[in-house]
């Protein structure tokens, strides 16, 4: 079936392109075939919060699988000539769930692995001030993350985003992310069980707290904000 890129989708692509400026150059991918970026560190680098076994399964099987399936689906479609970020936005707007699920998860995990590089590190400068202004401090932001995650039924993601000139938390089921909404993602927490079950079993809240406090490079997240 032919795919029509509507004016609304075109606007969404523009918003997605703007949001992508937050990403480091290694995360901006060319058009298909899409390539999974190399893991930015050794598989044991995130221990003890995230084990090497979990990283091996999460990155080597799940993340890789999204890229593999996406590259099977896009040939012969208009998406084959788009960047990964454009595919995420356009497929969401067009209701192409099969494409969006794979593209969304591929892109989500690019950000997920990158946000741990050089971490943990504290927020500084304008970003630290924004956290204080919009959440009442780092600890209250972490608690807000937990509550947002508790409110999400099933698998999905919680994202810290720039919504206009304010920080906000947005939760999305399954492969969802802020790109189609024109928001700037800063940090994403994976709530799929493959992200934590080997290490924490059903203790999802414990995993979230450990990752937020002891793994994320908040200083780098602040650089994305600007």
Buried (B, 14 or more C-beta within 10 A) or exposed (E): EEBEBEEEBEEBBEBBBEBBEBBBEEBBBEBBEBEBBEBBBEBEBBBEBBBEEBBBBBBEEBBBBBBBBBBEBBEEBBBBEBBBBBBBBBBBBBEBEEBBBBBBBBBBBBBBBBBBBEBBBEBEEEBBEBBBEBBEEBEEBBBBBBEBBBEBEEBBBBBBBBBEEEBBBBBBEBBBBBBBBBBBBBBBBBBBBBBBBBBBEEEBBBBBBBBBBEBBBBBBBBBBBE
